[in-house]
Structure formats: C-alpha cells, structure tokens
Amino acid sequence: MKKNKFQFLSIILTFSLLLNIISYVPAKAFDGGNQSSTSKQIQINKEDKEIIKTEIEDFKKMYVNENMQAIAPLALNKAGASQELLDNAYFKTGTSSIIYSQNILSLIGGNKNPREYKGTDYIKKLVQSQRPAGDEFEGQFIVGNIIDPNSPINLAYSIIALEVAKADYNKELAITALTKLVLNEKIVSSVYNDIEVKGMALIALASHPEVEGVNDTISTIISKIHSFQKFDGSFESDNEARTLGIVIQALVANNINPLSKEWIKDKSMLEALLKLKSKPRNSKNKYGGFSKSEGGSYEMTATYHGFAALVDLYYGESIFGIKNTSMGQVEKSAVISIKGIEEGKLYTEAVNADISTDEGTWKATLNGQPFLGGGINKAGKYTIKVVADLKGVKSEKEVNFIVDMPPYEKVRVRVEGNEKTLFNDIVESGVSQSSVLEILMKAVGKGNVNGAG
C-alpha cells in the first residue's frame, strides 16, 4: 500500500472581536559574536558549547537547501544567519491558530512584518479569533473549528507567537485557559505527545508567571516531565528529537539549565539529542538534520525543534525572548518504570504490564481503577497512570495504548481529495476504534495520516 499522506480540511469559523492597537517590532539579525546571554543561571561548559557551536554552523549550511518554516527562521536569526538565507523561509497555507502562529514566528524570524504579508495581517486574524470570557472556549484562539478548540498545543503556540510579536490580546484569559487545558489529562493531541504538549505550554506559561496559579502549574509540569526522563537522557516518544528539543526549550524559557545535574542521568539531553542526527535528506545537501529515532531519516519538525534547542542552549536564553526567573531547581523524584507496553502502541494480542520504581512507593490505576500490574487481555483503549512518592516529592508517569483484538466488523472508509479519491477500501474495525479517523489510522498507519503542526 502506498504511504499516502491524508490531510483533513477544517471548516473555517472566524469570530470578530474588537481589536486593540497592536505594535509590531520586527526582529533584527542576531550577531552571535557580540551578544552575551542575559541568563546568569544557565551556563554550560566550554566543551559542550564548542560542540553546539559547530552544530549550529552546520545547521545554517543545511537550511540553505532545506524547507525552513515555523520556528526555524527565528532560531536562524538568533544564530546570525544572513538575510539572504532568512528570505527563503516558507509560510504555510491553511486556517488554524497553529498555522497563523507559526507563520507569525517565521515572518518575524525573517525580519518581515506579520501584520502585512502579501495582503494578510496574521496578528489581527489571530487576535480577533480569541474567544471572550463566558464563551465555551474562553481565552482560546479559534480560527478553525476542528483542530483549534480545546487544543493546548495550538493555544500555546498562539500565546508564544503573540508574545514574540508584542501583540495586545487578553493575556490573562489565554494563560488561564492554557493552564486548565494542560492540566486536563483527558485532552490529548493527535500530533504531539503529552510531554511535547506540556513542554510548549511551559514556554507559553513562562511569559506570564504573574498570573495566579501559573508558577504552581509550571512546577507540577516540570516535575512530571522530569519523572518521565529515561537514563539515556531522552523521553519515550514517537519523535524523540522533537520531544527533546521542546523540553530543552521549555526549561530554558523557565531559566532552568537543561544540562544541570538534576537533568543528567547516565547521559544528558544534549547527548541524547545529538545521537538523533540524521543523514542529509537529498544529494543537494551535505548536512543532515534530526530524525525521529536513532538511525532514522530527516524529519522536519524534529529538525527545527532540535535546532532551536541547540540555539537556546548556546545563548542561554529562549529564542522567543521569554524568561521566567521565578523557578528554582527540581527536587529529586522517583524514576518510574512501566515495562511490557509503550506509549501510543497498538497491540494485537494480550499484554503484560510490569510496574516498578527505583525508590519510594507507588500507586497505579488502569483507566481510573486501582492496578497492580499484570495481564490485560481485553480489547480497548487503556491508560496506565502511576504516581510515585519519594520523601514527599511526587512524580507521575502515564502510558496510553490500545489492545486491538477480535471481534471485528468490516467498515468501508473513503477519503476524497481535491482531485481524486485518496483512499477507498473495506477495513476491519474493533471496539478500540471509536471514530472514522482512528479506523483510517489503523488501516494505513498513524504515521501516514497528517494533522496540524
């Protein structure tokens, strides 16, 4: 079967609100040789800094022949890339808050005005889409009514973009909405994993720590992410480089050193990230980017998040200009291990979950019910959540997976593109699939169904 990429068109729903005056200050090309970090806490050793410097220079050469979008131009600008290179930035088409946000960041990174780019004012469109107090989605930016509502990743990107653009919007309402979304364990992203969602939220929340409850939320999220870190420095993920990149950026935005001893186990996050370098994507390029997993091929989102993380590490500050100075160091927490199952995996036979911690005590639930580990032999969607306690310091780990076993029924799924039928076949559906999208992902593979981002 061909690995076709399926895209789902969102129904456009725009709400007009009163727009306050928005000021735009374009970014200026960054002179890395003359700029020093404003962070007194984030310092890395000379050896790591030299390694990162070499990598950054290679990435600048790589992007001469690669697609450059989203946060890549902003990182390149920070790293002193030429205007000639920045002029090659790519801007997405489509209608969603994450697309508008990424275009704003790309334009500012390229020293262009997002308020007037080819007749489009992306800042105005995004600000006007923010829902008012009392609305079902209050504080959120709803450009497209399919992927924007209750999407913490889209809301986080929107806040970050508007902060970088120095735009006027209801900041407290947006931050409060993001806090509620990111703490709601029932809300999941179809594209970004839980650690990535929480990481992007950390960056956005760091822009306004003065809002009530924000620093408590940040502390909770950081402790949770810390408990998910593996001994090789990485995190369980379908896109390891992207996850590492986002976590590194999230910590830097909160003035926490990602290479401090609290975040180094057997290996550091920098070592884990650099193991994920990919070979050049094509013959036109001598330089590679980042891959989803070790030995994998070039992947665009892994590359721009990984590259941005290197830039943040080198300069000791966020490319977004966001810095929360009120956060301290992370206290030691128990390391939770859940063996026998993996995040996001689909199993076609019974599984056995083995739960343990290196220290302290733990309690676990399976779909909300007490669970001590063991066999799971019924079809369904499952969430194992483990909470560990080490001298009063809580840590959590959660694994979501599917057991897909008979009985099945046959269902016809048809997907129409703009010019031709993209998919038309009879597929097997079980109790573990609850929507047409999930049936389609089972039939062609989750990696072949594109969402947003």
Legacy VTK file of the C-alpha trace (Angstrom):
# vtk DataFile Version 3.0
C-alpha trace
ASCII
DATASET POLYDATA
POINTS 453 float
0.000 0.000 0.000
1.344 3.469 -0.853
2.109 5.664 2.096
-0.173 8.480 1.065
-0.472 11.472 3.341
-4.018 12.427 4.209
-4.958 15.901 5.228
-8.281 16.904 6.694
-9.710 20.280 5.804
-11.050 22.310 8.667
-14.318 24.250 8.484
-13.456 27.891 8.788
-15.189 29.684 11.618
-13.974 33.198 12.404
-15.274 35.389 15.190
-14.663 39.128 15.073
-13.798 40.857 18.325
-12.817 44.459 18.979
-9.122 44.734 18.018
-6.913 46.876 20.179
-3.880 48.641 18.747
-1.138 46.110 18.059
2.502 47.155 17.974
4.943 45.214 15.851
8.673 45.285 16.375
10.499 43.255 13.711
13.369 41.060 14.802
16.890 42.147 13.978
19.589 39.873 12.678
21.425 38.470 15.672
25.169 38.980 15.915
26.245 35.940 17.886
29.803 37.182 18.186
28.828 40.349 20.031
25.848 39.111 22.028
26.126 37.670 25.516
23.428 35.729 27.342
21.277 37.655 29.793
20.782 34.494 31.873
23.016 34.224 34.928
21.764 30.756 35.802
22.012 28.890 32.510
25.677 28.206 31.894
27.102 25.233 30.019
30.674 24.001 29.983
33.130 25.102 27.315
33.322 21.666 25.675
29.550 21.414 25.206
29.420 24.975 23.954
32.028 24.284 21.270
30.143 21.168 20.156
26.900 23.121 19.938
28.572 25.977 18.070
29.801 23.570 15.389
26.346 22.005 15.105
24.685 25.404 14.729
27.029 26.358 11.902
26.274 23.066 10.140
22.536 23.662 10.508
22.887 27.112 8.950
24.510 25.429 5.952
21.884 22.681 5.901
18.999 25.147 5.741
20.365 26.620 2.511
18.872 23.563 0.795
16.024 22.621 3.150
12.492 23.744 3.917
12.655 26.460 6.572
9.445 27.223 8.453
7.746 27.621 11.856
10.417 28.389 14.493
13.424 27.659 12.256
13.787 31.258 10.920
13.621 32.642 14.465
16.403 30.274 15.579
18.466 31.055 12.488
18.035 34.779 13.078
19.225 34.358 16.676
22.239 32.425 15.384
23.246 35.200 12.993
22.071 33.739 9.680
22.261 36.002 6.641
19.188 37.859 5.401
19.613 36.011 2.113
19.032 32.722 3.936
16.177 34.115 6.045
14.423 35.293 2.870
13.954 31.627 1.920
11.538 30.976 4.796
8.396 29.041 3.860
4.959 30.115 5.048
2.095 27.688 5.469
-1.346 27.953 3.926
-4.493 26.959 5.758
-6.713 28.241 8.520
-5.880 27.257 12.071
-4.363 29.082 15.008
-1.204 26.970 14.887
-0.648 27.809 11.205
-1.179 31.530 11.829
1.134 31.362 14.864
3.908 29.542 13.045
3.659 31.997 10.155
3.962 34.923 12.587
7.097 33.380 14.083
8.546 32.648 10.626
7.900 36.182 9.414
9.399 37.825 12.494
12.370 35.471 12.263
12.808 36.526 8.653
12.668 40.238 9.589
9.295 40.621 7.875
6.081 42.191 9.113
3.396 39.619 10.039
0.816 42.413 10.088
1.169 42.903 6.361
2.462 39.945 4.403
1.048 39.561 0.900
-2.142 41.247 1.982
-2.616 39.215 5.167
-2.444 40.504 8.733
-1.746 37.301 10.648
-1.614 39.049 14.010
-5.001 40.706 13.516
-6.561 37.437 12.382
-5.182 35.572 15.381
-6.090 38.225 17.960
-9.620 38.563 16.583
-10.135 34.818 16.914
-9.690 34.851 20.706
-12.917 33.851 22.432
-14.201 36.215 25.155
-14.972 35.472 28.788
-18.104 33.384 29.173
-17.634 31.618 25.845
-17.410 27.825 25.787
-13.767 28.183 24.695
-12.965 31.401 26.551
-9.420 32.630 26.135
-8.674 30.226 23.285
-7.886 31.235 19.694
-10.402 29.509 17.430
-9.534 30.048 13.780
-10.621 26.605 12.558
-13.356 24.838 14.478
-11.956 21.325 14.036
-8.401 21.368 15.387
-8.340 24.587 17.447
-10.962 24.061 20.188
-9.512 22.669 23.424
-6.075 22.196 21.831
-3.339 23.096 24.350
-0.611 22.885 21.687
-2.427 25.335 19.389
-3.151 27.692 22.286
0.460 27.536 23.493
1.770 28.342 20.015
-0.695 31.247 19.746
0.429 32.762 23.043
4.113 32.369 22.146
3.629 33.971 18.718
1.678 36.939 20.091
4.269 37.460 22.843
7.104 37.474 20.290
5.088 39.931 18.170
4.423 42.102 21.241
0.729 42.000 20.385
-2.142 43.202 22.541
-4.552 40.400 23.477
-6.296 39.170 26.616
-3.223 37.590 28.152
-4.715 36.539 31.479
-7.680 34.873 29.803
-5.395 32.968 27.399
-2.941 31.891 30.106
-5.773 30.760 32.392
-7.322 28.765 29.553
-3.986 27.102 28.793
-3.478 26.217 32.466
-6.845 24.459 32.556
-6.227 22.601 29.285
-2.735 21.393 30.092
-3.805 20.044 33.486
-6.778 18.214 31.978
-5.485 14.662 31.435
-8.473 13.815 29.223
-7.364 16.218 26.489
-4.841 14.700 24.075
-3.212 15.860 20.846
-3.363 13.772 17.681
0.072 15.006 16.549
2.156 15.996 19.595
2.634 13.657 22.545
1.849 14.584 26.149
5.403 15.645 27.020
5.579 17.859 23.926
2.219 19.468 24.716
3.319 20.162 28.279
6.681 21.470 27.058
5.148 24.001 24.661
2.723 25.007 27.411
5.687 25.632 29.742
7.148 28.101 27.249
3.851 29.957 26.890
3.147 29.973 30.637
6.655 31.309 31.333
5.643 34.539 29.580
3.240 35.446 32.400
4.231 33.905 35.744
2.386 36.754 37.485
-0.985 35.197 36.593
-2.445 33.394 39.599
-1.597 29.688 39.732
0.842 29.755 36.813
4.051 29.003 38.756
2.331 26.166 40.621
1.259 24.721 37.267
4.772 25.146 35.886
6.255 23.331 38.904
3.770 20.482 38.537
4.504 20.076 34.820
8.287 20.256 35.247
8.220 17.583 37.979
6.087 15.360 35.765
8.380 15.765 32.751
11.409 15.115 34.973
9.875 11.839 36.143
9.447 10.726 32.500
13.121 11.184 31.605
14.966 7.959 30.804
18.502 7.096 31.902
19.892 7.867 28.442
18.609 11.444 28.811
15.738 11.012 26.362
11.987 10.545 26.696
9.645 7.852 25.400
8.357 9.281 22.119
7.461 8.560 18.510
9.587 11.612 17.669
12.456 11.632 20.160
14.353 14.620 18.754
11.253 16.809 18.684
10.411 15.868 22.262
13.942 16.576 23.495
14.031 19.870 21.624
10.764 21.058 23.141
11.748 20.025 26.679
15.098 21.815 26.402
13.382 24.971 25.143
10.755 24.753 27.907
13.403 24.576 30.626
15.435 27.436 29.162
12.321 29.645 28.999
11.866 28.980 32.715
15.529 29.765 33.443
16.364 26.154 34.309
19.584 24.672 32.951
18.740 21.529 30.916
22.344 20.357 31.357
22.411 20.722 35.142
22.964 17.641 37.298
19.239 17.371 38.059
18.602 16.656 34.366
21.563 14.357 33.701
21.120 10.676 34.387
23.518 8.303 32.599
23.533 10.784 29.698
22.489 14.401 29.197
19.692 15.647 26.977
22.328 17.157 24.691
23.995 13.761 24.219
20.611 12.145 23.617
19.676 14.800 21.052
22.909 14.613 19.080
22.537 10.815 18.784
19.451 11.569 16.703
21.270 13.434 13.924
20.143 12.254 10.505
21.972 11.866 7.230
21.362 14.515 4.520
17.858 14.208 3.105
18.967 14.517 -0.533
22.019 14.771 -2.764
21.826 18.584 -2.832
22.729 18.765 0.843
25.918 17.753 2.640
24.393 18.304 6.068
21.738 16.382 7.945
19.063 17.429 10.406
17.366 15.414 13.131
15.379 12.194 12.919
12.515 10.774 14.956
14.705 7.946 16.266
18.354 6.937 16.206
19.452 5.977 12.692
16.267 7.371 11.172
15.793 9.727 8.244
15.446 13.510 8.226
12.196 14.779 9.773
11.239 18.436 9.510
9.593 19.119 12.903
12.272 17.131 14.730
14.860 19.234 12.932
13.511 22.697 13.668
12.701 21.927 17.306
16.078 20.247 17.804
17.941 23.092 16.120
16.079 25.724 18.167
17.029 23.830 21.332
20.710 23.974 20.377
20.436 27.723 19.817
18.737 28.165 23.201
21.477 26.157 24.908
24.282 28.052 23.204
22.995 31.514 24.078
21.495 30.540 27.432
18.135 32.127 26.662
14.970 31.435 24.697
14.742 32.373 21.024
11.251 33.630 21.909
12.610 36.196 24.347
10.568 34.562 27.133
12.181 34.133 30.531
10.580 33.177 33.838
13.121 33.878 36.573
10.995 32.685 39.489
11.620 28.951 39.085
14.186 27.056 41.156
15.806 23.652 40.868
13.857 20.413 40.612
13.886 18.185 43.689
14.854 14.532 43.212
11.899 12.319 42.343
11.451 8.571 41.940
12.055 7.099 38.489
9.019 5.104 37.363
9.369 2.123 35.044
6.461 0.566 33.113
7.699 -2.409 31.091
5.790 -4.511 28.595
3.891 -1.655 26.977
4.863 1.527 25.143
3.198 4.914 24.728
0.879 5.104 21.729
1.407 1.483 20.703
-1.332 -0.709 19.254
-1.173 -4.361 20.311
-2.998 -7.200 18.572
-2.700 -9.613 21.477
-2.799 -9.581 25.264
-0.105 -7.534 27.031
1.562 -7.687 30.437
2.465 -4.516 32.352
5.320 -4.614 34.871
5.445 -1.523 37.124
8.305 -0.508 39.442
10.241 2.496 40.816
13.908 2.899 41.717
12.994 4.438 45.106
9.958 5.360 47.159
6.423 3.986 46.892
3.896 3.951 44.070
0.226 3.508 43.240
-1.215 2.827 39.805
-4.556 2.898 38.019
-5.771 1.316 34.800
-8.459 3.505 33.217
-9.065 5.032 36.632
-9.282 1.741 38.556
-6.617 0.500 41.014
-3.999 -1.601 39.199
-1.004 -3.547 40.479
0.315 -4.564 37.074
-0.167 -7.803 35.194
-2.026 -9.046 32.140
-4.535 -7.112 30.009
-6.389 -9.395 27.622
-9.489 -7.486 26.518
-9.741 -5.150 23.517
-9.943 -1.453 24.298
-8.158 1.840 24.839
-6.130 1.892 28.025
-4.312 4.400 30.208
-1.985 3.274 32.979
-1.173 6.079 35.383
1.457 5.647 38.080
2.044 8.123 40.915
5.242 7.679 42.957
6.223 9.326 46.220
9.821 9.869 47.339
10.060 11.730 50.649
7.046 13.843 49.774
8.150 14.589 46.191
5.534 13.313 43.755
6.273 12.002 40.279
3.927 10.611 37.658
4.107 8.516 34.545
1.328 7.718 32.150
1.175 5.299 29.230
-1.659 5.246 26.705
-2.047 2.220 24.461
-4.568 0.152 22.573
-5.274 -3.564 22.651
-6.947 -4.410 19.344
-8.356 -7.940 19.381
-11.388 -9.706 17.888
-14.295 -9.464 17.389
-14.058 -7.193 14.318
-16.578 -5.821 11.870
-15.889 -4.675 8.314
-16.355 -0.979 7.532
-15.830 0.887 4.247
-13.715 4.030 4.589
-13.485 6.520 1.754
-11.379 9.715 1.747
-11.808 12.228 -1.066
-9.046 14.649 -2.032
-9.344 17.812 -4.101
-8.718 15.994 -7.361
-9.087 12.274 -6.695
-10.092 9.618 -4.198
-7.221 9.168 -1.751
-8.490 6.042 -0.010
-11.388 3.689 -0.651
-11.336 0.272 0.949
-13.043 -2.033 3.414
-11.158 -2.221 6.720
-11.587 -4.102 9.966
-12.852 -2.133 12.958
-12.900 -3.273 16.561
-14.066 -1.831 19.870
-10.747 0.001 20.195
-11.624 2.331 17.285
-14.215 4.969 18.168
-14.025 7.291 15.130
-13.537 7.234 11.360
-10.097 8.830 11.855
-8.990 6.012 14.162
-10.257 3.387 11.713
-8.300 5.106 8.939
-5.136 5.298 11.049
-5.429 1.576 11.746
-5.802 0.842 8.037
-2.906 2.945 6.689
-0.766 3.578 9.774
-0.819 6.575 12.106
2.342 7.984 10.546
0.589 8.306 7.176
-2.253 10.493 8.441
-1.211 14.104 8.857
-2.817 16.523 11.276
-1.625 20.061 12.044
1.814 21.305 13.036
LINES 1 454
453 0 1 2 3 4 5 6 7 8 9 10 11 12 13 14 15 16 17 18 19 20 21 22 23 24 25 26 27 28 29 30 31 32 33 34 35 36 37 38 39 40 41 42 43 44 45 46 47 48 49 50 51 52 53 54 55 56 57 58 59 60 61 62 63 64 65 66 67 68 69 70 71 72 73 74 75 76 77 78 79 80 81 82 83 84 85 86 87 88 89 90 91 92 93 94 95 96 97 98 99 100 101 102 103 104 105 106 107 108 109 110 111 112 113 114 115 116 117 118 119 120 121 122 123 124 125 126 127 128 129 130 131 132 133 134 135 136 137 138 139 140 141 142 143 144 145 146 147 148 149 150 151 152 153 154 155 156 157 158 159 160 161 162 163 164 165 166 167 168 169 170 171 172 173 174 175 176 177 178 179 180 181 182 183 184 185 186 187 188 189 190 191 192 193 194 195 196 197 198 199 200 201 202 203 204 205 206 207 208 209 210 211 212 213 214 215 216 217 218 219 220 221 222 223 224 225 226 227 228 229 230 231 232 233 234 235 236 237 238 239 240 241 242 243 244 245 246 247 248 249 250 251 252 253 254 255 256 257 258 259 260 261 262 263 264 265 266 267 268 269 270 271 272 273 274 275 276 277 278 279 280 281 282 283 284 285 286 287 288 289 290 291 292 293 294 295 296 297 298 299 300 301 302 303 304 305 306 307 308 309 310 311 312 313 314 315 316 317 318 319 320 321 322 323 324 325 326 327 328 329 330 331 332 333 334 335 336 337 338 339 340 341 342 343 344 345 346 347 348 349 350 351 352 353 354 355 356 357 358 359 360 361 362 363 364 365 366 367 368 369 370 371 372 373 374 375 376 377 378 379 380 381 382 383 384 385 386 387 388 389 390 391 392 393 394 395 396 397 398 399 400 401 402 403 404 405 406 407 408 409 410 411 412 413 414 415 416 417 418 419 420 421 422 423 424 425 426 427 428 429 430 431 432 433 434 435 436 437 438 439 440 441 442 443 444 445 446 447 448 449 450 451 452
